[in-house]
Amino acid sequence: MMNNYSMYMITVILLGVSFKKDKHKTKKALKKAWKAFENILPEFLGVIMLVGILLAILDPKVISNLLGKESG
């Protein structure tokens, strides 16, 4: 948990440094990253929903049998 917070803090600090160094490039990069996120989001949500439905329908024993014992 603390590792996550430290990674977020490092990211915010480095984003601030980038913004201070060149506001235009940083804004452009953030817009480009948001567009990439928007393009990935529908597939990502579809996968999350599919996994959620499968976990609700199938119990862990059935999933384990389907995947096999060697899969972990």
CHARMM-style PDB file with segment names, atoms N, HN, CA, C and O in Angstrom:
ATOM      1  N   MET     1       0.827  -1.190   0.000  1.00  0.00      PROA
ATOM      2  CA  MET     1       0.000   0.000   0.000  1.00  0.00      PROA
ATOM      3  C   MET     1       0.875   1.258   0.000  1.00  0.00      PROA
ATOM      4  O   MET     1       0.613   2.202  -0.745  1.00  0.00      PROA
ATOM      5  N   MET     2       1.885   1.262   0.818  1.00  0.00      PROA
ATOM      6  HN  MET     2       2.097   0.495   1.423  1.00  0.00      PROA
ATOM      7  CA  MET     2       2.769   2.427   0.885  1.00  0.00      PROA
ATOM      8  C   MET     2       3.558   2.577  -0.413  1.00  0.00      PROA
ATOM      9  O   MET     2       3.867   3.693  -0.831  1.00  0.00      PROA
ATOM     10  N   ASN     3       3.882   1.455  -1.047  1.00  0.00      PROA
ATOM     11  HN  ASN     3       3.632   0.548  -0.707  1.00  0.00      PROA
ATOM     12  CA  ASN     3       4.596   1.497  -2.316  1.00  0.00      PROA
ATOM     13  C   ASN     3       3.760   2.218  -3.376  1.00  0.00      PROA
ATOM     14  O   ASN     3       4.295   2.982  -4.178  1.00  0.00      PROA
ATOM     15  N   ASN     4       2.453   1.973  -3.378  1.00  0.00      PROA
ATOM     16  HN  ASN     4       2.017   1.352  -2.726  1.00  0.00      PROA
ATOM     17  CA  ASN     4       1.570   2.646  -4.328  1.00  0.00      PROA
ATOM     18  C   ASN     4       1.584   4.153  -4.116  1.00  0.00      PROA
ATOM     19  O   ASN     4       1.703   4.920  -5.072  1.00  0.00      PROA
ATOM     20  N   TYR     5       1.464   4.572  -2.866  1.00  0.00      PROA
ATOM     21  HN  TYR     5       1.368   3.949  -2.090  1.00  0.00      PROA
ATOM     22  CA  TYR     5       1.461   6.000  -2.567  1.00  0.00      PROA
ATOM     23  C   TYR     5       2.779   6.651  -2.958  1.00  0.00      PROA
ATOM     24  O   TYR     5       2.794   7.770  -3.471  1.00  0.00      PROA
ATOM     25  N   SER     6       3.875   5.960  -2.720  1.00  0.00      PROA
ATOM     26  HN  SER     6       3.863   5.051  -2.303  1.00  0.00      PROA
ATOM     27  CA  SER     6       5.170   6.538  -3.079  1.00  0.00      PROA
ATOM     28  C   SER     6       5.302   6.647  -4.611  1.00  0.00      PROA
ATOM     29  O   SER     6       5.867   7.621  -5.109  1.00  0.00      PROA
ATOM     30  N   MET     7       4.796   5.674  -5.346  1.00  0.00      PROA
ATOM     31  HN  MET     7       4.337   4.883  -4.942  1.00  0.00      PROA
ATOM     32  CA  MET     7       4.835   5.745  -6.809  1.00  0.00      PROA
ATOM     33  C   MET     7       3.969   6.895  -7.326  1.00  0.00      PROA
ATOM     34  O   MET     7       4.355   7.606  -8.254  1.00  0.00      PROA
ATOM     35  N   TYR     8       2.792   7.069  -6.714  1.00  0.00      PROA
ATOM     36  HN  TYR     8       2.478   6.492  -5.960  1.00  0.00      PROA
ATOM     37  CA  TYR     8       1.932   8.191  -7.104  1.00  0.00      PROA
ATOM     38  C   TYR     8       2.608   9.528  -6.803  1.00  0.00      PROA
ATOM     39  O   TYR     8       2.544  10.453  -7.613  1.00  0.00      PROA
ATOM     40  N   MET     9       3.240   9.629  -5.670  1.00  0.00      PROA
ATOM     41  HN  MET     9       3.292   8.878  -5.012  1.00  0.00      PROA
ATOM     42  CA  MET     9       3.920  10.877  -5.301  1.00  0.00      PROA
ATOM     43  C   MET     9       5.065  11.179  -6.266  1.00  0.00      PROA
ATOM     44  O   MET     9       5.236  12.322  -6.692  1.00  0.00      PROA
ATOM     45  N   ILE    10       5.841  10.164  -6.608  1.00  0.00      PROA
ATOM     46  HN  ILE    10       5.702   9.236  -6.262  1.00  0.00      PROA
ATOM     47  CA  ILE    10       6.945  10.353  -7.562  1.00  0.00      PROA
ATOM     48  C   ILE    10       6.389  10.806  -8.910  1.00  0.00      PROA
ATOM     49  O   ILE    10       6.954  11.691  -9.553  1.00  0.00      PROA
ATOM     50  N   THR    11       5.287  10.201  -9.332  1.00  0.00      PROA
ATOM     51  HN  THR    11       4.828   9.482  -8.810  1.00  0.00      PROA
ATOM     52  CA  THR    11       4.669  10.573 -10.604  1.00  0.00      PROA
ATOM     53  C   THR    11       4.200  12.019 -10.587  1.00  0.00      PROA
ATOM     54  O   THR    11       4.428  12.759 -11.545  1.00  0.00      PROA
ATOM     55  N   VAL    12       3.545  12.426  -9.505  1.00  0.00      PROA
ATOM     56  HN  VAL    12       3.359  11.826  -8.727  1.00  0.00      PROA
ATOM     57  CA  VAL    12       3.050  13.800  -9.400  1.00  0.00      PROA
ATOM     58  C   VAL    12       4.214  14.787  -9.385  1.00  0.00      PROA
ATOM     59  O   VAL    12       4.150  15.838 -10.024  1.00  0.00      PROA
ATOM     60  N   ILE    13       5.269  14.449  -8.660  1.00  0.00      PROA
ATOM     61  HN  ILE    13       5.321  13.595  -8.142  1.00  0.00      PROA
ATOM     62  CA  ILE    13       6.434  15.333  -8.595  1.00  0.00      PROA
ATOM     63  C   ILE    13       7.075  15.476  -9.974  1.00  0.00      PROA
ATOM     64  O   ILE    13       7.381  16.588 -10.406  1.00  0.00      PROA
ATOM     65  N   LEU    14       7.278  14.356 -10.662  1.00  0.00      PROA
ATOM     66  HN  LEU    14       7.030  13.453 -10.311  1.00  0.00      PROA
ATOM     67  CA  LEU    14       7.890  14.413 -11.991  1.00  0.00      PROA
ATOM     68  C   LEU    14       6.986  15.118 -13.006  1.00  0.00      PROA
ATOM     69  O   LEU    14       7.476  15.798 -13.907  1.00  0.00      PROA
ATOM     70  N   LEU    15       5.678  14.958 -12.861  1.00  0.00      PROA
ATOM     71  HN  LEU    15       5.279  14.406 -12.129  1.00  0.00      PROA
ATOM     72  CA  LEU    15       4.752  15.691 -13.728  1.00  0.00      PROA
ATOM     73  C   LEU    15       4.862  17.194 -13.463  1.00  0.00      PROA
ATOM     74  O   LEU    15       4.822  17.999 -14.394  1.00  0.00      PROA
ATOM     75  N   GLY    16       4.997  17.562 -12.201  1.00  0.00      PROA
ATOM     76  HN  GLY    16       5.029  16.909 -11.445  1.00  0.00      PROA
ATOM     77  CA  GLY    16       5.192  18.971 -11.859  1.00  0.00      PROA
ATOM     78  C   GLY    16       6.481  19.530 -12.431  1.00  0.00      PROA
ATOM     79  O   GLY    16       6.509  20.656 -12.929  1.00  0.00      PROA
ATOM     80  N   VAL    17       7.555  18.742 -12.360  1.00  0.00      PROA
ATOM     81  HN  VAL    17       7.532  17.828 -11.955  1.00  0.00      PROA
ATOM     82  CA  VAL    17       8.840  19.170 -12.930  1.00  0.00      PROA
ATOM     83  C   VAL    17       8.699  19.345 -14.441  1.00  0.00      PROA
ATOM     84  O   VAL    17       9.187  20.325 -15.005  1.00  0.00      PROA
ATOM     85  N   SER    18       8.040  18.406 -15.083  1.00  0.00      PROA
ATOM     86  HN  SER    18       7.644  17.611 -14.625  1.00  0.00      PROA
ATOM     87  CA  SER    18       7.837  18.496 -16.528  1.00  0.00      PROA
ATOM     88  C   SER    18       6.993  19.716 -16.881  1.00  0.00      PROA
ATOM     89  O   SER    18       7.287  20.423 -17.845  1.00  0.00      PROA
ATOM     90  N   PHE    19       5.952  19.958 -16.104  1.00  0.00      PROA
ATOM     91  HN  PHE    19       5.713  19.384 -15.321  1.00  0.00      PROA
ATOM     92  CA  PHE    19       5.072  21.101 -16.356  1.00  0.00      PROA
ATOM     93  C   PHE    19       5.820  22.420 -16.183  1.00  0.00      PROA
ATOM     94  O   PHE    19       5.616  23.368 -16.942  1.00  0.00      PROA
ATOM     95  N   LYS    20       6.680  22.466 -15.181  1.00  0.00      PROA
ATOM     96  HN  LYS    20       6.846  21.696 -14.565  1.00  0.00      PROA
ATOM     97  CA  LYS    20       7.460  23.676 -14.938  1.00  0.00      PROA
ATOM     98  C   LYS    20       8.483  23.912 -16.052  1.00  0.00      PROA
ATOM     99  O   LYS    20       8.761  25.051 -16.428  1.00  0.00      PROA
ATOM    100  N   LYS    21       9.034  22.815 -16.569  1.00  0.00      PROA
ATOM    101  HN  LYS    21       8.808  21.890 -16.264  1.00  0.00      PROA
ATOM    102  CA  LYS    21      10.053  22.925 -17.608  1.00  0.00      PROA
ATOM    103  C   LYS    21       9.445  23.362 -18.944  1.00  0.00      PROA
ATOM    104  O   LYS    21       9.971  24.262 -19.598  1.00  0.00      PROA
ATOM    105  N   ASP    22       8.335  22.726 -19.353  1.00  0.00      PROA
ATOM    106  HN  ASP    22       7.907  21.995 -18.821  1.00  0.00      PROA
ATOM    107  CA  ASP    22       7.697  23.072 -20.624  1.00  0.00      PROA
ATOM    108  C   ASP    22       6.202  22.757 -20.548  1.00  0.00      PROA
ATOM    109  O   ASP    22       5.790  21.612 -20.733  1.00  0.00      PROA
ATOM    110  N   LYS    23       5.401  23.778 -20.278  1.00  0.00      PROA
ATOM    111  HN  LYS    23       5.736  24.708 -20.128  1.00  0.00      PROA
ATOM    112  CA  LYS    23       3.960  23.591 -20.095  1.00  0.00      PROA
ATOM    113  C   LYS    23       3.291  23.052 -21.361  1.00  0.00      PROA
ATOM    114  O   LYS    23       2.428  22.177 -21.289  1.00  0.00      PROA
ATOM    115  N   HSD    24       3.687  23.570 -22.500  1.00  0.00      PROA
ATOM    116  HN  HSD    24       4.388  24.281 -22.558  1.00  0.00      PROA
ATOM    117  CA  HSD    24       3.040  23.179 -23.756  1.00  0.00      PROA
ATOM    118  C   HSD    24       3.252  21.690 -24.058  1.00  0.00      PROA
ATOM    119  O   HSD    24       2.307  20.984 -24.409  1.00  0.00      PROA
ATOM    120  N   LYS    25       4.484  21.223 -23.921  1.00  0.00      PROA
ATOM    121  HN  LYS    25       5.252  21.796 -23.635  1.00  0.00      PROA
ATOM    122  CA  LYS    25       4.770  19.805 -24.197  1.00  0.00      PROA
ATOM    123  C   LYS    25       4.052  18.889 -23.210  1.00  0.00      PROA
ATOM    124  O   LYS    25       3.548  17.828 -23.580  1.00  0.00      PROA
ATOM    125  N   THR    26       4.015  19.315 -21.949  1.00  0.00      PROA
ATOM    126  HN  THR    26       4.424  20.176 -21.648  1.00  0.00      PROA
ATOM    127  CA  THR    26       3.367  18.490 -20.928  1.00  0.00      PROA
ATOM    128  C   THR    26       1.873  18.384 -21.196  1.00  0.00      PROA
ATOM    129  O   THR    26       1.303  17.297 -21.103  1.00  0.00      PROA
ATOM    130  N   LYS    27       1.235  19.498 -21.525  1.00  0.00      PROA
ATOM    131  HN  LYS    27       1.698  20.381 -21.600  1.00  0.00      PROA
ATOM    132  CA  LYS    27      -0.197  19.467 -21.836  1.00  0.00      PROA
ATOM    133  C   LYS    27      -0.461  18.598 -23.063  1.00  0.00      PROA
ATOM    134  O   LYS    27      -1.425  17.833 -23.095  1.00  0.00      PROA
ATOM    135  N   LYS    28       0.391  18.721 -24.060  1.00  0.00      PROA
ATOM    136  HN  LYS    28       1.174  19.342 -24.033  1.00  0.00      PROA
ATOM    137  CA  LYS    28       0.242  17.922 -25.284  1.00  0.00      PROA
ATOM    138  C   LYS    28       0.394  16.426 -24.968  1.00  0.00      PROA
ATOM    139  O   LYS    28      -0.364  15.601 -25.479  1.00  0.00      PROA
ATOM    140  N   ALA    29       1.365  16.088 -24.134  1.00  0.00      PROA
ATOM    141  HN  ALA    29       1.980  16.758 -23.720  1.00  0.00      PROA
ATOM    142  CA  ALA    29       1.581  14.685 -23.761  1.00  0.00      PROA
ATOM    143  C   ALA    29       0.409  14.142 -22.953  1.00  0.00      PROA
ATOM    144  O   ALA    29       0.009  12.993 -23.137  1.00  0.00      PROA
ATOM    145  N   LEU    30      -0.144  14.960 -22.058  1.00  0.00      PROA
ATOM    146  HN  LEU    30       0.181  15.894 -21.909  1.00  0.00      PROA
ATOM    147  CA  LEU    30      -1.287  14.517 -21.259  1.00  0.00      PROA
ATOM    148  C   LEU    30      -2.522  14.312 -22.138  1.00  0.00      PROA
ATOM    149  O   LEU    30      -3.278  13.363 -21.932  1.00  0.00      PROA
ATOM    150  N   LYS    31      -2.727  15.194 -23.114  1.00  0.00      PROA
ATOM    151  HN  LYS    31      -2.113  15.965 -23.281  1.00  0.00      PROA
ATOM    152  CA  LYS    31      -3.849  15.025 -24.036  1.00  0.00      PROA
ATOM    153  C   LYS    31      -3.682  13.754 -24.861  1.00  0.00      PROA
ATOM    154  O   LYS    31      -4.648  13.024 -25.083  1.00  0.00      PROA
ATOM    155  N   LYS    32      -2.464  13.491 -25.313  1.00  0.00      PROA
ATOM    156  HN  LYS    32      -1.680  14.084 -25.133  1.00  0.00      PROA
ATOM    157  CA  LYS    32      -2.185  12.291 -26.100  1.00  0.00      PROA
ATOM    158  C   LYS    32      -2.401  11.028 -25.254  1.00  0.00      PROA
ATOM    159  O   LYS    32      -2.948  10.037 -25.739  1.00  0.00      PROA
ATOM    160  N   ALA    33      -1.971  11.069 -24.003  1.00  0.00      PROA
ATOM    161  HN  ALA    33      -1.526  11.874 -23.609  1.00  0.00      PROA
ATOM    162  CA  ALA    33      -2.160   9.932 -23.102  1.00  0.00      PROA
ATOM    163  C   ALA    33      -3.642   9.702 -22.835  1.00  0.00      PROA
ATOM    164  O   ALA    33      -4.084   8.555 -22.773  1.00  0.00      PROA
ATOM    165  N   TRP    34      -4.415  10.769 -22.676  1.00  0.00      PROA
ATOM    166  HN  TRP    34      -4.055  11.701 -22.726  1.00  0.00      PROA
ATOM    167  CA  TRP    34      -5.852  10.636 -22.434  1.00  0.00      PROA
ATOM    168  C   TRP    34      -6.542  10.008 -23.636  1.00  0.00      PROA
ATOM    169  O   TRP    34      -7.415   9.156 -23.476  1.00  0.00      PROA
ATOM    170  N   LYS    35      -6.154  10.425 -24.842  1.00  0.00      PROA
ATOM    171  HN  LYS    35      -5.445  11.117 -24.972  1.00  0.00      PROA
ATOM    172  CA  LYS    35      -6.734   9.843 -26.056  1.00  0.00      PROA
ATOM    173  C   LYS    35      -6.427   8.345 -26.134  1.00  0.00      PROA
ATOM    174  O   LYS    35      -7.297   7.549 -26.487  1.00  0.00      PROA
ATOM    175  N   ALA    36      -5.193   7.964 -25.804  1.00  0.00      PROA
ATOM    176  HN  ALA    36      -4.486   8.610 -25.516  1.00  0.00      PROA
ATOM    177  CA  ALA    36      -4.822   6.547 -25.819  1.00  0.00      PROA
ATOM    178  C   ALA    36      -5.653   5.778 -24.793  1.00  0.00      PROA
ATOM    179  O   ALA    36      -6.104   4.665 -25.062  1.00  0.00      PROA
ATOM    180  N   PHE    37      -5.853   6.373 -23.620  1.00  0.00      PROA
ATOM    181  HN  PHE    37      -5.486   7.277 -23.401  1.00  0.00      PROA
ATOM    182  CA  PHE    37      -6.665   5.749 -22.574  1.00  0.00      PROA
ATOM    183  C   PHE    37      -8.106   5.577 -23.045  1.00  0.00      PROA
ATOM    184  O   PHE    37      -8.715   4.529 -22.829  1.00  0.00      PROA
ATOM    185  N   GLU    38      -8.651   6.620 -23.695  1.00  0.00      PROA
ATOM    186  HN  GLU    38      -8.155   7.471 -23.870  1.00  0.00      PROA
ATOM    187  CA  GLU    38     -10.020   6.527 -24.210  1.00  0.00      PROA
ATOM    188  C   GLU    38     -10.158   5.437 -25.260  1.00  0.00      PROA
ATOM    189  O   GLU    38     -11.204   4.795 -25.346  1.00  0.00      PROA
ATOM    190  N   ASN    39      -9.120   5.218 -26.059  1.00  0.00      PROA
ATOM    191  HN  ASN    39      -8.270   5.740 -25.988  1.00  0.00      PROA
ATOM    192  CA  ASN    39      -9.177   4.175 -27.086  1.00  0.00      PROA
ATOM    193  C   ASN    39      -9.119   2.780 -26.480  1.00  0.00      PROA
ATOM    194  O   ASN    39      -9.714   1.847 -27.019  1.00  0.00      PROA
ATOM    195  N   ILE    40      -8.418   2.628 -25.380  1.00  0.00      PROA
ATOM    196  HN  ILE    40      -7.934   3.386 -24.942  1.00  0.00      PROA
ATOM    197  CA  ILE    40      -8.264   1.324 -24.736  1.00  0.00      PROA
ATOM    198  C   ILE    40      -9.444   1.002 -23.819  1.00  0.00      PROA
ATOM    199  O   ILE    40      -9.766  -0.167 -23.607  1.00  0.00      PROA
ATOM    200  N   LEU    41     -10.082   2.032 -23.280  1.00  0.00      PROA
ATOM    201  HN  LEU    41      -9.820   2.981 -23.453  1.00  0.00      PROA
ATOM    202  CA  LEU    41     -11.107   1.855 -22.254  1.00  0.00      PROA
ATOM    203  C   LEU    41     -12.250   0.905 -22.628  1.00  0.00      PROA
ATOM    204  O   LEU    41     -12.607   0.071 -21.796  1.00  0.00      PROA
ATOM    205  N   PRO    42     -12.838   0.976 -23.810  1.00  0.00      PROA
ATOM    206  CA  PRO    42     -13.951   0.051 -24.107  1.00  0.00      PROA
ATOM    207  C   PRO    42     -13.557  -1.429 -24.041  1.00  0.00      PROA
ATOM    208  O   PRO    42     -14.293  -2.244 -23.484  1.00  0.00      PROA
ATOM    209  N   GLU    43     -12.409  -1.768 -24.603  1.00  0.00      PROA
ATOM    210  HN  GLU    43     -11.812  -1.105 -25.055  1.00  0.00      PROA
ATOM    211  CA  GLU    43     -11.973  -3.168 -24.537  1.00  0.00      PROA
ATOM    212  C   GLU    43     -11.661  -3.583 -23.101  1.00  0.00      PROA
ATOM    213  O   GLU    43     -11.970  -4.698 -22.681  1.00  0.00      PROA
ATOM    214  N   PHE    44     -11.048  -2.674 -22.364  1.00  0.00      PROA
ATOM    215  HN  PHE    44     -10.796  -1.768 -22.705  1.00  0.00      PROA
ATOM    216  CA  PHE    44     -10.680  -2.956 -20.979  1.00  0.00      PROA
ATOM    217  C   PHE    44     -11.934  -3.198 -20.135  1.00  0.00      PROA
ATOM    218  O   PHE    44     -11.984  -4.147 -19.353  1.00  0.00      PROA
ATOM    219  N   LEU    45     -12.934  -2.345 -20.292  1.00  0.00      PROA
ATOM    220  HN  LEU    45     -12.893  -1.573 -20.927  1.00  0.00      PROA
ATOM    221  CA  LEU    45     -14.181  -2.527 -19.547  1.00  0.00      PROA
ATOM    222  C   LEU    45     -14.889  -3.811 -19.952  1.00  0.00      PROA
ATOM    223  O   LEU    45     -15.488  -4.485 -19.113  1.00  0.00      PROA
ATOM    224  N   GLY    46     -14.823  -4.151 -21.236  1.00  0.00      PROA
ATOM    225  HN  GLY    46     -14.337  -3.604 -21.918  1.00  0.00      PROA
ATOM    226  CA  GLY    46     -15.426  -5.401 -21.696  1.00  0.00      PROA
ATOM    227  C   GLY    46     -14.785  -6.621 -21.049  1.00  0.00      PROA
ATOM    228  O   GLY    46     -15.477  -7.552 -20.636  1.00  0.00      PROA
ATOM    229  N   VAL    47     -13.475  -6.611 -20.965  1.00  0.00      PROA
ATOM    230  HN  VAL    47     -12.912  -5.855 -21.301  1.00  0.00      PROA
ATOM    231  CA  VAL    47     -12.761  -7.726 -20.334  1.00  0.00      PROA
ATOM    232  C   VAL    47     -13.091  -7.804 -18.854  1.00  0.00      PROA
ATOM    233  O   VAL    47     -13.322  -8.892 -18.328  1.00  0.00      PROA
ATOM    234  N   ILE    48     -13.117  -6.659 -18.175  1.00  0.00      PROA
ATOM    235  HN  ILE    48     -12.929  -5.775 -18.603  1.00  0.00      PROA
ATOM    236  CA  ILE    48     -13.431  -6.646 -16.748  1.00  0.00      PROA
ATOM    237  C   ILE    48     -14.841  -7.175 -16.508  1.00  0.00      PROA
ATOM    238  O   ILE    48     -15.068  -7.953 -15.581  1.00  0.00      PROA
ATOM    239  N   MET    49     -15.790  -6.751 -17.346  1.00  0.00      PROA
ATOM    240  HN  MET    49     -15.606  -6.120 -18.099  1.00  0.00      PROA
ATOM    241  CA  MET    49     -17.159  -7.230 -17.191  1.00  0.00      PROA
ATOM    242  C   MET    49     -17.257  -8.730 -17.452  1.00  0.00      PROA
ATOM    243  O   MET    49     -17.949  -9.442 -16.724  1.00  0.00      PROA
ATOM    244  N   LEU    50     -16.567  -9.214 -18.486  1.00  0.00      PROA
ATOM    245  HN  LEU    50     -16.005  -8.636 -19.077  1.00  0.00      PROA
ATOM    246  CA  LEU    50     -16.588 -10.641 -18.796  1.00  0.00      PROA
ATOM    247  C   LEU    50     -16.016 -11.464 -17.650  1.00  0.00      PROA
ATOM    248  O   LEU    50     -16.592 -12.481 -17.265  1.00  0.00      PROA
ATOM    249  N   VAL    51     -14.896 -11.031 -17.110  1.00  0.00      PROA
ATOM    250  HN  VAL    51     -14.428 -10.204 -17.422  1.00  0.00      PROA
ATOM    251  CA  VAL    51     -14.283 -11.743 -15.981  1.00  0.00      PROA
ATOM    252  C   VAL    51     -15.208 -11.712 -14.775  1.00  0.00      PROA
ATOM    253  O   VAL    51     -15.367 -12.723 -14.090  1.00  0.00      PROA
ATOM    254  N   GLY    52     -15.815 -10.570 -14.510  1.00  0.00      PROA
ATOM    255  HN  GLY    52     -15.685  -9.749 -15.066  1.00  0.00      PROA
ATOM    256  CA  GLY    52     -16.745 -10.466 -13.383  1.00  0.00      PROA
ATOM    257  C   GLY    52     -17.925 -11.397 -13.524  1.00  0.00      PROA
ATOM    258  O   GLY    52     -18.317 -12.056 -12.561  1.00  0.00      PROA
ATOM    259  N   ILE    53     -18.500 -11.461 -14.720  1.00  0.00      PROA
ATOM    260  HN  ILE    53     -18.182 -10.926 -15.502  1.00  0.00      PROA
ATOM    261  CA  ILE    53     -19.638 -12.352 -14.960  1.00  0.00      PROA
ATOM    262  C   ILE    53     -19.219 -13.807 -14.803  1.00  0.00      PROA
ATOM    263  O   ILE    53     -19.930 -14.599 -14.183  1.00  0.00      PROA
ATOM    264  N   LEU    54     -18.053 -14.164 -15.370  1.00  0.00      PROA
ATOM    265  HN  LEU    54     -17.476 -13.521 -15.874  1.00  0.00      PROA
ATOM    266  CA  LEU    54     -17.581 -15.553 -15.246  1.00  0.00      PROA
ATOM    267  C   LEU    54     -17.309 -15.927 -13.799  1.00  0.00      PROA
ATOM    268  O   LEU    54     -17.607 -17.045 -13.380  1.00  0.00      PROA
ATOM    269  N   LEU    55     -16.745 -14.998 -13.032  1.00  0.00      PROA
ATOM    270  HN  LEU    55     -16.503 -14.090 -13.373  1.00  0.00      PROA
ATOM    271  CA  LEU    55     -16.495 -15.291 -11.620  1.00  0.00      PROA
ATOM    272  C   LEU    55     -17.791 -15.410 -10.828  1.00  0.00      PROA
ATOM    273  O   LEU    55     -17.851 -16.155  -9.850  1.00  0.00      PROA
ATOM    274  N   ALA    56     -18.818 -14.691 -11.235  1.00  0.00      PROA
ATOM    275  HN  ALA    56     -18.769 -14.086 -12.029  1.00  0.00      PROA
ATOM    276  CA  ALA    56     -20.104 -14.783 -10.553  1.00  0.00      PROA
ATOM    277  C   ALA    56     -20.826 -16.082 -10.891  1.00  0.00      PROA
ATOM    278  O   ALA    56     -21.533 -16.642 -10.053  1.00  0.00      PROA
ATOM    279  N   ILE    57     -20.644 -16.563 -12.127  1.00  0.00      PROA
ATOM    280  HN  ILE    57     -20.069 -16.108 -12.808  1.00  0.00      PROA
ATOM    281  CA  ILE    57     -21.351 -17.765 -12.574  1.00  0.00      PROA
ATOM    282  C   ILE    57     -20.614 -19.035 -12.156  1.00  0.00      PROA
ATOM    283  O   ILE    57     -21.222 -19.964 -11.624  1.00  0.00      PROA
ATOM    284  N   LEU    58     -19.318 -19.072 -12.395  1.00  0.00      PROA
ATOM    285  HN  LEU    58     -18.825 -18.318 -12.827  1.00  0.00      PROA
ATOM    286  CA  LEU    58     -18.535 -20.281 -12.119  1.00  0.00      PROA
ATOM    287  C   LEU    58     -17.882 -20.184 -10.746  1.00  0.00      PROA
ATOM    288  O   LEU    58     -17.429 -19.117 -10.331  1.00  0.00      PROA
ATOM    289  N   ASP    59     -17.841 -21.314 -10.051  1.00  0.00      PROA
ATOM    290  HN  ASP    59     -18.209 -22.181 -10.387  1.00  0.00      PROA
ATOM    291  CA  ASP    59     -17.117 -21.279  -8.777  1.00  0.00      PROA
ATOM    292  C   ASP    59     -15.655 -21.650  -9.007  1.00  0.00      PROA
ATOM    293  O   ASP    59     -15.323 -22.220 -10.046  1.00  0.00      PROA
ATOM    294  N   PRO    60     -14.774 -21.334  -8.053  1.00  0.00      PROA
ATOM    295  CA  PRO    60     -13.335 -21.525  -8.244  1.00  0.00      PROA
ATOM    296  C   PRO    60     -12.919 -22.944  -8.615  1.00  0.00      PROA
ATOM    297  O   PRO    60     -11.937 -23.134  -9.333  1.00  0.00      PROA
ATOM    298  N   LYS    61     -13.649 -23.931  -8.136  1.00  0.00      PROA
ATOM    299  HN  LYS    61     -14.447 -23.777  -7.553  1.00  0.00      PROA
ATOM    300  CA  LYS    61     -13.300 -25.319  -8.445  1.00  0.00      PROA
ATOM    301  C   LYS    61     -13.482 -25.600  -9.941  1.00  0.00      PROA
ATOM    302  O   LYS    61     -12.650 -26.270 -10.552  1.00  0.00      PROA
ATOM    303  N   VAL    62     -14.555 -25.096 -10.521  1.00  0.00      PROA
ATOM    304  HN  VAL    62     -15.232 -24.552 -10.024  1.00  0.00      PROA
ATOM    305  CA  VAL    62     -14.812 -25.297 -11.954  1.00  0.00      PROA
ATOM    306  C   VAL    62     -13.737 -24.587 -12.768  1.00  0.00      PROA
ATOM    307  O   VAL    62     -13.227 -25.145 -13.740  1.00  0.00      PROA
ATOM    308  N   ILE    63     -13.393 -23.370 -12.383  1.00  0.00      PROA
ATOM    309  HN  ILE    63     -13.808 -22.917 -11.594  1.00  0.00      PROA
ATOM    310  CA  ILE    63     -12.358 -22.619 -13.087  1.00  0.00      PROA
ATOM    311  C   ILE    63     -11.032 -23.365 -13.011  1.00  0.00      PROA
ATOM    312  O   ILE    63     -10.313 -23.459 -14.006  1.00  0.00      PROA
ATOM    313  N   SER    64     -10.710 -23.890 -11.846  1.00  0.00      PROA
ATOM    314  HN  SER    64     -11.295 -23.814 -11.038  1.00  0.00      PROA
ATOM    315  CA  SER    64      -9.468 -24.651 -11.667  1.00  0.00      PROA
ATOM    316  C   SER    64      -9.458 -25.890 -12.558  1.00  0.00      PROA
ATOM    317  O   SER    64      -8.429 -26.226 -13.145  1.00  0.00      PROA
ATOM    318  N   ASN    65     -10.590 -26.564 -12.661  1.00  0.00      PROA
ATOM    319  HN  ASN    65     -11.426 -26.291 -12.184  1.00  0.00      PROA
ATOM    320  CA  ASN    65     -10.675 -27.750 -13.530  1.00  0.00      PROA
ATOM    321  C   ASN    65     -10.516 -27.371 -14.997  1.00  0.00      PROA
ATOM    322  O   ASN    65      -9.887 -28.107 -15.758  1.00  0.00      PROA
ATOM    323  N   LEU    66     -11.070 -26.245 -15.401  1.00  0.00      PROA
ATOM    324  HN  LEU    66     -11.581 -25.648 -14.783  1.00  0.00      PROA
ATOM    325  CA  LEU    66     -10.995 -25.817 -16.791  1.00  0.00      PROA
ATOM    326  C   LEU    66      -9.564 -25.417 -17.166  1.00  0.00      PROA
ATOM    327  O   LEU    66      -9.090 -25.729 -18.258  1.00  0.00      PROA
ATOM    328  N   LEU    67      -8.898 -24.738 -16.267  1.00  0.00      PROA
ATOM    329  HN  LEU    67      -9.283 -24.485 -15.379  1.00  0.00      PROA
ATOM    330  CA  LEU    67      -7.533 -24.263 -16.557  1.00  0.00      PROA
ATOM    331  C   LEU    67      -6.487 -25.351 -16.368  1.00  0.00      PROA
ATOM    332  O   LEU    67      -5.450 -25.339 -17.033  1.00  0.00      PROA
ATOM    333  N   GLY    68      -6.746 -26.273 -15.483  1.00  0.00      PROA
ATOM    334  HN  GLY    68      -7.588 -26.282 -14.943  1.00  0.00      PROA
ATOM    335  CA  GLY    68      -5.788 -27.343 -15.223  1.00  0.00      PROA
ATOM    336  C   GLY    68      -4.981 -27.088 -13.970  1.00  0.00      PROA
ATOM    337  O   GLY    68      -4.834 -25.947 -13.531  1.00  0.00      PROA
ATOM    338  N   LYS    69      -4.465 -28.148 -13.406  1.00  0.00      PROA
ATOM    339  HN  LYS    69      -4.585 -29.075 -13.763  1.00  0.00      PROA
ATOM    340  CA  LYS    69      -3.710 -28.029 -12.152  1.00  0.00      PROA
ATOM    341  C   LYS    69      -2.333 -27.418 -12.347  1.00  0.00      PROA
ATOM    342  O   LYS    69      -1.775 -26.844 -11.411  1.00  0.00      PROA
ATOM    343  N   GLU    70      -1.778 -27.530 -13.544  1.00  0.00      PROA
ATOM    344  HN  GLU    70      -2.232 -27.996 -14.304  1.00  0.00      PROA
ATOM    345  CA  GLU    70      -0.421 -27.027 -13.806  1.00  0.00      PROA
ATOM    346  C   GLU    70      -0.404 -25.506 -13.969  1.00  0.00      PROA
ATOM    347  O   GLU    70       0.660 -24.888 -13.930  1.00  0.00      PROA
ATOM    348  N   SER    71      -1.584 -24.905 -14.152  1.00  0.00      PROA
ATOM    349  HN  SER    71      -2.448 -25.407 -14.184  1.00  0.00      PROA
ATOM    350  CA  SER    71      -1.613 -23.461 -14.430  1.00  0.00      PROA
ATOM    351  C   SER    71      -1.357 -22.616 -13.186  1.00  0.00      PROA
ATOM    352  O   SER    71      -1.037 -21.434 -13.304  1.00  0.00      PROA
ATOM    353  N   GLY    72      -1.490 -23.193 -12.011  1.00  0.00      PROA
ATOM    354  HN  GLY    72      -1.750 -24.154 -11.915  1.00  0.00      PROA
ATOM    355  CA  GLY    72      -1.250 -22.423 -10.791  1.00  0.00      PROA
ATOM    356  C   GLY    72      -2.528 -21.931 -10.231  1.00  0.00      PROA
ATOM    357  OT1 GLY    72      -2.532 -21.260  -9.199  1.00  0.00      PROA
TER     358      GLY     72
END
